[in-house]
Amino acid sequence: MAKKEHINETDWLIIIANDSEIEELKVEAKNKLNQKGITSDQIKERYTEISSDAKQREAVNSAWQKQCERNQTDKFTTREKLEIFFFGPYKFFKHFDSGLKGLKESNYRIKYKQKIILLISGTIFWWLLMIGTYSYYKY
């Protein structure tokens, strides 16, 4: 844990040494880095790594936002709807996992609503089928 804090502190000093608008802070950060045995070339190299990491994170976040926007209008195919209707209640009661949490987290609004409706209607269908079958054989 102490090593991770040390790395974060070093990265923080490197960012200050390169980005700070206050010259005194830059000099102080560079002095502390030099005391730790980090040369100016190492400072520049690590700063480019940090800035490229930030750019990659920003690109990933941007792509995730676009994917979430696309997920809003995504729908189940007819085959998937039939599978959820007929086998969804079985899978739900067997594993106690409806898959709704993942749909909600990934921003699948239409699929989320469709799956709730299909699971409820499929469960009602199977209950009515079992009651009807029981009543038929009892008669």
OpenMM code with the backbone's topology and positions (N, CA, C; nanometers):
from openmm import Vec3, app, unit

residues = "MET ALA LYS LYS GLU HIS ILE ASN GLU THR ASP TRP LEU ILE ILE ILE ALA ASN ASP SER GLU ILE GLU GLU LEU LYS VAL GLU ALA LYS ASN LYS LEU ASN GLN LYS GLY ILE THR SER ASP GLN ILE LYS GLU ARG TYR THR GLU ILE SER SER ASP ALA LYS GLN ARG GLU ALA VAL ASN SER ALA TRP GLN LYS GLN CYS GLU ARG ASN GLN THR ASP LYS PHE THR THR ARG GLU LYS LEU GLU ILE PHE PHE PHE GLY PRO TYR LYS PHE PHE LYS HIS PHE ASP SER GLY LEU LYS GLY LEU LYS GLU SER ASN TYR ARG ILE LYS TYR LYS GLN LYS ILE ILE LEU LEU ILE SER GLY THR ILE PHE TRP TRP LEU LEU MET ILE GLY THR TYR SER TYR TYR LYS TYR".split()
positions = [
    Vec3(0.0829, -0.1197, 0.0000),
    Vec3(0.0000, 0.0000, 0.0000),
    Vec3(0.0868, 0.1252, 0.0000),
    Vec3(0.1963, 0.1224, 0.0752),
    Vec3(0.2834, 0.2393, 0.0824),
    Vec3(0.3487, 0.2653, -0.0525),
    Vec3(0.3811, 0.1598, -0.1266),
    Vec3(0.4433, 0.1776, -0.2568),
    Vec3(0.3472, 0.2454, -0.3539),
    Vec3(0.2197, 0.2077, -0.3517),
    Vec3(0.1210, 0.2686, -0.4396),
    Vec3(0.1051, 0.4173, -0.4068),
    Vec3(0.1006, 0.4491, -0.2778),
    Vec3(0.0914, 0.5894, -0.2382),
    Vec3(0.2149, 0.6647, -0.2867),
    Vec3(0.3333, 0.6008, -0.2783),
    Vec3(0.4572, 0.6628, -0.3234),
    Vec3(0.4507, 0.6915, -0.4731),
    Vec3(0.4008, 0.5955, -0.5499),
    Vec3(0.3888, 0.6140, -0.6950),
    Vec3(0.2913, 0.7269, -0.7260),
    Vec3(0.1778, 0.7291, -0.6570),
    Vec3(0.0804, 0.8351, -0.6804),
    Vec3(0.1384, 0.9708, -0.6441),
    Vec3(0.2155, 0.9778, -0.5364),
    Vec3(0.2779, 1.1040, -0.4960),
    Vec3(0.3792, 1.1484, -0.6007),
    Vec3(0.4571, 1.0542, -0.6507),
    Vec3(0.5560, 1.0861, -0.7536),
    Vec3(0.4864, 1.1352, -0.8804),
    Vec3(0.3820, 1.0662, -0.9215),
    Vec3(0.3075, 1.1099, -1.0396),
    Vec3(0.2479, 1.2488, -1.0188),
    Vec3(0.1986, 1.2713, -0.8992),
    Vec3(0.1408, 1.4025, -0.8683),
    Vec3(0.2472, 1.5112, -0.8780),
    Vec3(0.3666, 1.4841, -0.8252),
    Vec3(0.4760, 1.5812, -0.8345),
    Vec3(0.5176, 1.6034, -0.9794),
    Vec3(0.5174, 1.4969, -1.0588),
    Vec3(0.5532, 1.5104, -1.2006),
    Vec3(0.4516, 1.5983, -1.2735),
    Vec3(0.3254, 1.5792, -1.2434),
    Vec3(0.2218, 1.6624, -1.3066),
    Vec3(0.2386, 1.8081, -1.2666),
    Vec3(0.2641, 1.8316, -1.1391),
    Vec3(0.2837, 1.9695, -1.0924),
    Vec3(0.4072, 2.0293, -1.1583),
    Vec3(0.5145, 1.9532, -1.1689),
    Vec3(0.6382, 2.0030, -1.2286),
    Vec3(0.6200, 2.0418, -1.3746),
    Vec3(0.5223, 1.9811, -1.4428),
    Vec3(0.5020, 2.0100, -1.5852),
    Vec3(0.3831, 2.1002, -1.6139),
    Vec3(0.2791, 2.0953, -1.5316),
    Vec3(0.1560, 2.1673, -1.5630),
    Vec3(0.1297, 2.2925, -1.4805),
    Vec3(0.1954, 2.3057, -1.3697),
    Vec3(0.1635, 2.4158, -1.2793),
    Vec3(0.1927, 2.5512, -1.3433),
    Vec3(0.1062, 2.6464, -1.3177),
    Vec3(0.1260, 2.7821, -1.3678),
    Vec3(0.2124, 2.8644, -1.2732),
    Vec3(0.2276, 2.8194, -1.1497),
    Vec3(0.3079, 2.8891, -1.0495),
    Vec3(0.4497, 2.8345, -1.0557),
    Vec3(0.5431, 2.9211, -1.0879),
    Vec3(0.6817, 2.8805, -1.1083),
    Vec3(0.7447, 2.8234, -0.9818),
    Vec3(0.7084, 2.8774, -0.8658),
    Vec3(0.7650, 2.8282, -0.7394),
    Vec3(0.7257, 2.6827, -0.7144),
    Vec3(0.6007, 2.6492, -0.7461),
    Vec3(0.5561, 2.5107, -0.7300),
    Vec3(0.6313, 2.4171, -0.8241),
    Vec3(0.6541, 2.4625, -0.9471),
    Vec3(0.7277, 2.3809, -1.0429),
    Vec3(0.8676, 2.3496, -0.9914),
    Vec3(0.9352, 2.4531, -0.9447),
    Vec3(1.0725, 2.4364, -0.8964),
    Vec3(1.0750, 2.3449, -0.7750),
    Vec3(0.9814, 2.3646, -0.6819),
    Vec3(0.9761, 2.2823, -0.5611),
    Vec3(0.9483, 2.1357, -0.5963),
    Vec3(0.8565, 2.1126, -0.6889),
    Vec3(0.8250, 1.9755, -0.7300),
    Vec3(0.9451, 1.9108, -0.7962),
    Vec3(1.0148, 1.9851, -0.8824),
    Vec3(1.1339, 1.9300, -0.9479),
    Vec3(1.2430, 1.8995, -0.8462),
    Vec3(1.2578, 1.9857, -0.7459),
    Vec3(1.3578, 1.9608, -0.6415),
    Vec3(1.3252, 1.8335, -0.5636),
    Vec3(1.1969, 1.8138, -0.5280),
    Vec3(1.1574, 1.6938, -0.4543),
    Vec3(1.1793, 1.5689, -0.5395),
    Vec3(1.1504, 1.5797, -0.6694),
    Vec3(1.1730, 1.4656, -0.7582),
    Vec3(1.3216, 1.4355, -0.7717),
    Vec3(1.4042, 1.5396, -0.7792),
    Vec3(1.5483, 1.5194, -0.7863),
    Vec3(1.6014, 1.4570, -0.6580),
    Vec3(1.5423, 1.4940, -0.5435),
    Vec3(1.5830, 1.4344, -0.4157),
    Vec3(1.5504, 1.2850, -0.4129),
    Vec3(1.4445, 1.2481, -0.4819),
    Vec3(1.4076, 1.1058, -0.4895),
    Vec3(1.4922, 1.0300, -0.5918),
    Vec3(1.5773, 1.1028, -0.6631),
    Vec3(1.6655, 1.0375, -0.7598),
    Vec3(1.6064, 1.0282, -0.8992),
    Vec3(1.5099, 1.1117, -0.9302),
    Vec3(1.4458, 1.1095, -1.0620),
    Vec3(1.5035, 1.2232, -1.1451),
    Vec3(1.5570, 1.1900, -1.2628),
    Vec3(1.6186, 1.2913, -1.3488),
    Vec3(1.5117, 1.3642, -1.4304),
    Vec3(1.5520, 1.4725, -1.4922),
    Vec3(1.4568, 1.5512, -1.5717),
    Vec3(1.4089, 1.4721, -1.6941),
    Vec3(1.4944, 1.3875, -1.7509),
    Vec3(1.4517, 1.3037, -1.8635),
    Vec3(1.3457, 1.2034, -1.8192),
    Vec3(1.3662, 1.1450, -1.7005),
    Vec3(1.2672, 1.0520, -1.6466),
    Vec3(1.1355, 1.1233, -1.6174),
    Vec3(1.1448, 1.2477, -1.5716),
    Vec3(1.0243, 1.3271, -1.5435),
    Vec3(0.9457, 1.3482, -1.6721),
    Vec3(1.0146, 1.3878, -1.7790),
    Vec3(0.9474, 1.4118, -1.9071),
    Vec3(0.8861, 1.2834, -1.9624),
    Vec3(0.9595, 1.1730, -1.9519),
    Vec3(0.9100, 1.0450, -2.0026),
    Vec3(0.7850, 1.0003, -1.9272),
    Vec3(0.7901, 1.0093, -1.7951),
    Vec3(0.6736, 0.9685, -1.7143),
    Vec3(0.5556, 1.0608, -1.7395),
    Vec3(0.5814, 1.1893, -1.7604),
    Vec3(0.4719, 1.2839, -1.7871),
    Vec3(0.4007, 1.2484, -1.9173),
    Vec3(0.4746, 1.2094, -2.0198),
    Vec3(0.4092, 1.1704, -2.1457),
    Vec3(0.3271, 1.0436, -2.1256),
    Vec3(0.3769, 0.9502, -2.0412),
    Vec3(0.3004, 0.8287, -2.0114),
    Vec3(0.1708, 0.8628, -1.9382),
    Vec3(0.1812, 0.9520, -1.8417),
    Vec3(0.0625, 0.9912, -1.7636),
    Vec3(-0.0389, 1.0598, -1.8535),
    Vec3(0.0079, 1.1513, -1.9380),
    Vec3(-0.0861, 1.2232, -2.0244),
    Vec3(-0.1470, 1.1297, -2.1276),
    Vec3(-0.0707, 1.0329, -2.1793),
    Vec3(-0.1281, 0.9381, -2.2757),
    Vec3(-0.2284, 0.8462, -2.2060),
    Vec3(-0.2015, 0.8080, -2.0800),
    Vec3(-0.2984, 0.7283, -2.0040),
    Vec3(-0.4282, 0.8050, -1.9867),
    Vec3(-0.4171, 0.9331, -1.9577),
    Vec3(-0.5369, 1.0153, -1.9404),
    Vec3(-0.6147, 1.0242, -2.0718),
    Vec3(-0.5427, 1.0361, -2.1824),
    Vec3(-0.6094, 1.0417, -2.3134),
    Vec3(-0.6794, 0.9098, -2.3440),
    Vec3(-0.6155, 0.7982, -2.3092),
    Vec3(-0.6771, 0.6678, -2.3327),
    Vec3(-0.8024, 0.6514, -2.2473),
    Vec3(-0.7937, 0.6925, -2.1212),
    Vec3(-0.9115, 0.6844, -2.0340),
    Vec3(-1.0243, 0.7720, -2.0880),
    Vec3(-0.9879, 0.8888, -2.1364),
    Vec3(-1.0883, 0.9789, -2.1929),
    Vec3(-1.1525, 0.9180, -2.3173),
    Vec3(-1.0729, 0.8536, -2.4013),
    Vec3(-1.1258, 0.7888, -2.5220),
    Vec3(-1.2179, 0.6732, -2.4854),
    Vec3(-1.1783, 0.5943, -2.3852),
    Vec3(-1.2617, 0.4820, -2.3417),
    Vec3(-1.3931, 0.5333, -2.2841),
    Vec3(-1.3859, 0.6379, -2.2016),
    Vec3(-1.5083, 0.6950, -2.1442),
    Vec3(-1.5996, 0.7509, -2.2529),
    Vec3(-1.5417, 0.8151, -2.3521),
    Vec3(-1.6207, 0.8689, -2.4629),
    Vec3(-1.6883, 0.7562, -2.5410),
    Vec3(-1.6133, 0.6494, -2.5681),
    Vec3(-1.6708, 0.5351, -2.6395),
    Vec3(-1.7816, 0.4700, -2.5576),
    Vec3(-1.7628, 0.4601, -2.4267),
    Vec3(-1.8653, 0.4015, -2.3395),
    Vec3(-1.9921, 0.4859, -2.3408),
    Vec3(-1.9781, 0.6184, -2.3389),
    Vec3(-2.0946, 0.7068, -2.3437),
    Vec3(-2.1706, 0.6886, -2.4751),
    Vec3(-2.0986, 0.6794, -2.5857),
    Vec3(-2.1639, 0.6585, -2.7152),
    Vec3(-2.2356, 0.5237, -2.7191),
    Vec3(-2.1714, 0.4204, -2.6625),
    Vec3(-2.2339, 0.2883, -2.6594),
    Vec3(-2.3607, 0.2910, -2.5743),
    Vec3(-2.3579, 0.3599, -2.4624),
    Vec3(-2.4765, 0.3703, -2.3767),
    Vec3(-2.5899, 0.4429, -2.4488),
    Vec3(-2.5562, 0.5437, -2.5282),
    Vec3(-2.6584, 0.6139, -2.6058),
    Vec3(-2.7202, 0.5198, -2.7098),
    Vec3(-2.6368, 0.4368, -2.7748),
    Vec3(-2.6873, 0.3409, -2.8726),
    Vec3(-2.7706, 0.2320, -2.8063),
    Vec3(-2.7345, 0.1944, -2.6845),
    Vec3(-2.8048, 0.0875, -2.6135),
    Vec3(-2.9487, 0.1262, -2.5800),
    Vec3(-2.9777, 0.2540, -2.5694),
    Vec3(-3.1118, 0.2979, -2.5312),
    Vec3(-3.2182, 0.2459, -2.6264),
    Vec3(-3.1878, 0.2387, -2.7545),
    Vec3(-3.2887, 0.2023, -2.8541),
    Vec3(-3.2755, 0.0583, -2.9038),
    Vec3(-3.1859, -0.0187, -2.8483),
    Vec3(-3.1663, -0.1577, -2.8894),
    Vec3(-3.2837, -0.2424, -2.8411),
    Vec3(-3.3292, -0.3360, -2.9267),
    Vec3(-3.4438, -0.4216, -2.8935),
    Vec3(-3.4070, -0.5679, -2.9104),
    Vec3(-3.4844, -0.6558, -2.8460),
    Vec3(-3.4672, -0.7995, -2.8634),
    Vec3(-3.5247, -0.8416, -2.9979),
    Vec3(-3.4649, -0.9461, -3.0576),
    Vec3(-3.5209, -1.0024, -3.1806),
    Vec3(-3.6402, -1.0901, -3.1419),
    Vec3(-3.7188, -1.1287, -3.2411),
    Vec3(-3.8358, -1.2131, -3.2154),
    Vec3(-3.7940, -1.3461, -3.1529),
    Vec3(-3.6860, -1.4036, -3.2011),
    Vec3(-3.6375, -1.5300, -3.1451),
    Vec3(-3.5997, -1.5132, -2.9978),
    Vec3(-3.5291, -1.4037, -2.9660),
    Vec3(-3.4898, -1.3788, -2.8267),
    Vec3(-3.6127, -1.3577, -2.7381),
    Vec3(-3.7123, -1.2891, -2.7929),
    Vec3(-3.8353, -1.2671, -2.7166),
    Vec3(-3.9038, -1.3991, -2.6836),
    Vec3(-3.9100, -1.4884, -2.7828),
    Vec3(-3.9716, -1.6194, -2.7598),
    Vec3(-3.8939, -1.7007, -2.6567),
    Vec3(-3.7609, -1.6961, -2.6649),
    Vec3(-3.6791, -1.7676, -2.5670),
    Vec3(-3.7012, -1.7138, -2.4261),
    Vec3(-3.7084, -1.5823, -2.4124),
    Vec3(-3.7319, -1.5231, -2.2800),
    Vec3(-3.8709, -1.5596, -2.2298),
    Vec3(-3.9699, -1.5541, -2.3177),
    Vec3(-4.1074, -1.5844, -2.2776),
    Vec3(-4.1205, -1.7287, -2.2283),
    Vec3(-4.0659, -1.8234, -2.3054),
    Vec3(-4.0849, -1.9640, -2.2711),
    Vec3(-3.9826, -2.0164, -2.1693),
    Vec3(-3.8573, -1.9746, -2.1787),
    Vec3(-3.7527, -2.0308, -2.0932),
    Vec3(-3.7020, -1.9339, -1.9869),
    Vec3(-3.7340, -1.8073, -1.9981),
    Vec3(-3.6895, -1.7073, -1.9010),
    Vec3(-3.7354, -1.7353, -1.7592),
    Vec3(-3.8643, -1.7673, -1.7387),
    Vec3(-3.9081, -1.7971, -1.6012),
    Vec3(-3.8349, -1.9177, -1.5415),
    Vec3(-3.8096, -2.0195, -1.6215),
    Vec3(-3.7360, -2.1372, -1.5729),
    Vec3(-3.5954, -2.0973, -1.5289),
    Vec3(-3.5254, -2.0221, -1.6150),
    Vec3(-3.3896, -1.9790, -1.5817),
    Vec3(-3.3901, -1.8878, -1.4593),
    Vec3(-3.4910, -1.8023, -1.4520),
    Vec3(-3.4992, -1.7104, -1.3385),
    Vec3(-3.5174, -1.7869, -1.2081),
    Vec3(-3.6117, -1.8810, -1.2045),
    Vec3(-3.6382, -1.9531, -1.0815),
    Vec3(-3.5302, -2.0573, -1.0505),
    Vec3(-3.4584, -2.1034, -1.1531),
    Vec3(-3.3518, -2.2002, -1.1296),
    Vec3(-3.2268, -2.1322, -1.0741),
    Vec3(-3.1881, -2.0190, -1.1340),
    Vec3(-3.0630, -1.9522, -1.0960),
    Vec3(-3.0851, -1.8224, -1.0179),
    Vec3(-3.2084, -1.7791, -1.0058),
    Vec3(-3.2429, -1.6524, -0.9408),
    Vec3(-3.1646, -1.5355, -1.0008),
    Vec3(-3.1518, -1.5382, -1.1332),
    Vec3(-3.0854, -1.4297, -1.2042),
    Vec3(-3.1664, -1.3978, -1.3284),
    Vec3(-3.2263, -1.2810, -1.3297),
    Vec3(-3.3103, -1.2428, -1.4420),
    Vec3(-3.2309, -1.1736, -1.5528),
    Vec3(-3.1119, -1.1227, -1.5216),
    Vec3(-3.0336, -1.0490, -1.6202),
    Vec3(-3.0753, -0.9050, -1.6330),
    Vec3(-3.1688, -0.8606, -1.5504),
    Vec3(-3.2172, -0.7231, -1.5591),
    Vec3(-3.1145, -0.6224, -1.5083),
    Vec3(-3.0355, -0.6615, -1.4104),
    Vec3(-2.9367, -0.5695, -1.3539),
    Vec3(-2.8346, -0.5277, -1.4598),
    Vec3(-2.7871, -0.6241, -1.5378),
    Vec3(-2.6914, -0.5943, -1.6438),
    Vec3(-2.7496, -0.5046, -1.7517),
    Vec3(-2.8766, -0.5275, -1.7843),
    Vec3(-2.9416, -0.4431, -1.8848),
    Vec3(-2.9545, -0.2999, -1.8349),
    Vec3(-2.9893, -0.2842, -1.7090),
    Vec3(-3.0061, -0.1507, -1.6528),
    Vec3(-2.8720, -0.0783, -1.6442),
    Vec3(-2.7666, -0.1495, -1.6030),
    Vec3(-2.6346, -0.0876, -1.5914),
    Vec3(-2.5793, -0.0464, -1.7275),
    Vec3(-2.6122, -0.1201, -1.8312),
    Vec3(-2.5626, -0.0882, -1.9654),
    Vec3(-2.6563, 0.0038, -2.0418),
    Vec3(-2.7589, 0.0550, -1.9756),
    Vec3(-2.8509, 0.1544, -2.0315),
    Vec3(-2.9365, 0.0992, -2.1463),
    Vec3(-2.9743, -0.0271, -2.1380),
    Vec3(-3.0655, -0.0860, -2.2367),
    Vec3(-3.2082, -0.0602, -2.1885),
    Vec3(-3.2604, 0.0562, -2.2171),
    Vec3(-3.3924, 0.0922, -2.1657),
    Vec3(-3.5042, 0.0077, -2.2258),
    Vec3(-3.5072, -0.0047, -2.3566),
    Vec3(-3.6146, -0.0786, -2.4222),
    Vec3(-3.6029, -0.2277, -2.3905),
    Vec3(-3.4813, -0.2817, -2.3966),
    Vec3(-3.4629, -0.4234, -2.3654),
    Vec3(-3.5018, -0.4524, -2.2211),
    Vec3(-3.4732, -0.3607, -2.1316),
    Vec3(-3.5069, -0.3778, -1.9897),
    Vec3(-3.6580, -0.3906, -1.9730),
    Vec3(-3.7316, -0.2989, -2.0350),
    Vec3(-3.8782, -0.3027, -2.0257),
    Vec3(-3.9341, -0.4285, -2.0926),
    Vec3(-3.8797, -0.4624, -2.2094),
    Vec3(-3.9260, -0.5819, -2.2795),
    Vec3(-3.9036, -0.7070, -2.1949),
    Vec3(-3.7881, -0.7168, -2.1326),
    Vec3(-3.7564, -0.8372, -2.0562),
    Vec3(-3.8464, -0.8493, -1.9336),
    Vec3(-3.8750, -0.7383, -1.8661),
    Vec3(-3.9666, -0.7429, -1.7512),
    Vec3(-4.1024, -0.7944, -1.7956),
    Vec3(-4.1542, -0.7371, -1.9030),
    Vec3(-4.2861, -0.7770, -1.9535),
    Vec3(-4.2861, -0.9239, -1.9946),
    Vec3(-4.1817, -0.9679, -2.0661),
    Vec3(-4.1747, -1.1065, -2.1108),
    Vec3(-4.1602, -1.2043, -1.9945),
    Vec3(-4.0815, -1.1691, -1.8931),
    Vec3(-4.0665, -1.2578, -1.7770),
    Vec3(-4.1975, -1.2699, -1.6996),
    Vec3(-4.2657, -1.1584, -1.6803),
    Vec3(-4.3931, -1.1618, -1.6069),
    Vec3(-4.4974, -1.2398, -1.6859),
    Vec3(-4.5100, -1.2080, -1.8156),
    Vec3(-4.6110, -1.2770, -1.8952),
    Vec3(-4.5764, -1.4253, -1.9129),
    Vec3(-4.4477, -1.4573, -1.9259),
    Vec3(-4.4076, -1.5980, -1.9353),
    Vec3(-4.4367, -1.6744, -1.8077),
    Vec3(-4.4129, -1.6108, -1.6938),
    Vec3(-4.4428, -1.6742, -1.5654),
    Vec3(-4.5927, -1.6980, -1.5508),
    Vec3(-4.6734, -1.5994, -1.5880),
    Vec3(-4.8197, -1.6147, -1.5828),
    Vec3(-4.8641, -1.7268, -1.6760),
    Vec3(-4.8073, -1.7312, -1.7961),
    Vec3(-4.8403, -1.8363, -1.8921),
    Vec3(-4.8136, -1.9746, -1.8335),
    Vec3(-4.6948, -1.9944, -1.7766),
    Vec3(-4.6604, -2.1252, -1.7219),
    Vec3(-4.7482, -2.1620, -1.6027),
    Vec3(-4.7809, -2.0664, -1.5170),
    Vec3(-4.8695, -2.0951, -1.4037),
    Vec3(-5.0083, -2.1351, -1.4532),
    Vec3(-5.0605, -2.0596, -1.5514),
    Vec3(-5.1919, -2.0938, -1.6059),
    Vec3(-5.1895, -2.2303, -1.6747),
    Vec3(-5.0818, -2.2612, -1.7428),
    Vec3(-5.0682, -2.3903, -1.8084),
    Vec3(-5.0666, -2.5031, -1.7051),
    Vec3(-4.9915, -2.4840, -1.5962),
    Vec3(-4.9869, -2.5871, -1.4917),
    Vec3(-5.1227, -2.6024, -1.4231),
    Vec3(-5.1892, -2.4913, -1.3937),
    Vec3(-5.3213, -2.4974, -1.3299),
    Vec3(-5.4223, -2.5633, -1.4223),
    Vec3(-5.4179, -2.5255, -1.5506),
    Vec3(-5.5084, -2.5857, -1.6489),
    Vec3(-5.4840, -2.7340, -1.6653),
    Vec3(-5.3589, -2.7748, -1.6706),
    Vec3(-5.3251, -2.9164, -1.6838),
    Vec3(-5.3706, -2.9936, -1.5604),
    Vec3(-5.3472, -2.9370, -1.4431),
    Vec3(-5.3891, -3.0014, -1.3184),
    Vec3(-5.5415, -3.0145, -1.3148),
    Vec3(-5.6104, -2.9079, -1.3529),
    Vec3(-5.7573, -2.9118, -1.3536),
    Vec3(-5.8089, -3.0136, -1.4548),
    Vec3(-5.7468, -3.0236, -1.5694),
    Vec3(-5.7887, -3.1180, -1.6730),
    Vec3(-5.7709, -3.2610, -1.6232),
    Vec3(-5.6578, -3.2921, -1.5622),
    Vec3(-5.6365, -3.4292, -1.5139),
    Vec3(-5.7195, -3.4594, -1.3900),
    Vec3(-5.7527, -3.3582, -1.3127),
    Vec3(-5.8359, -3.3793, -1.1964),
    Vec3(-5.9804, -3.4089, -1.2381),
    Vec3(-6.0222, -3.3484, -1.3464),
    Vec3(-6.1570, -3.3666, -1.3968),
    Vec3(-6.1728, -3.5061, -1.4504),
] * unit.nanometer
topology = app.Topology()
chain = topology.addChain("A")
for resn in residues:
    res = topology.addResidue(resn, chain)
    for name in ("N", "CA", "C"):
        topology.addAtom(name, app.Element.getBySymbol(name[0]), res)
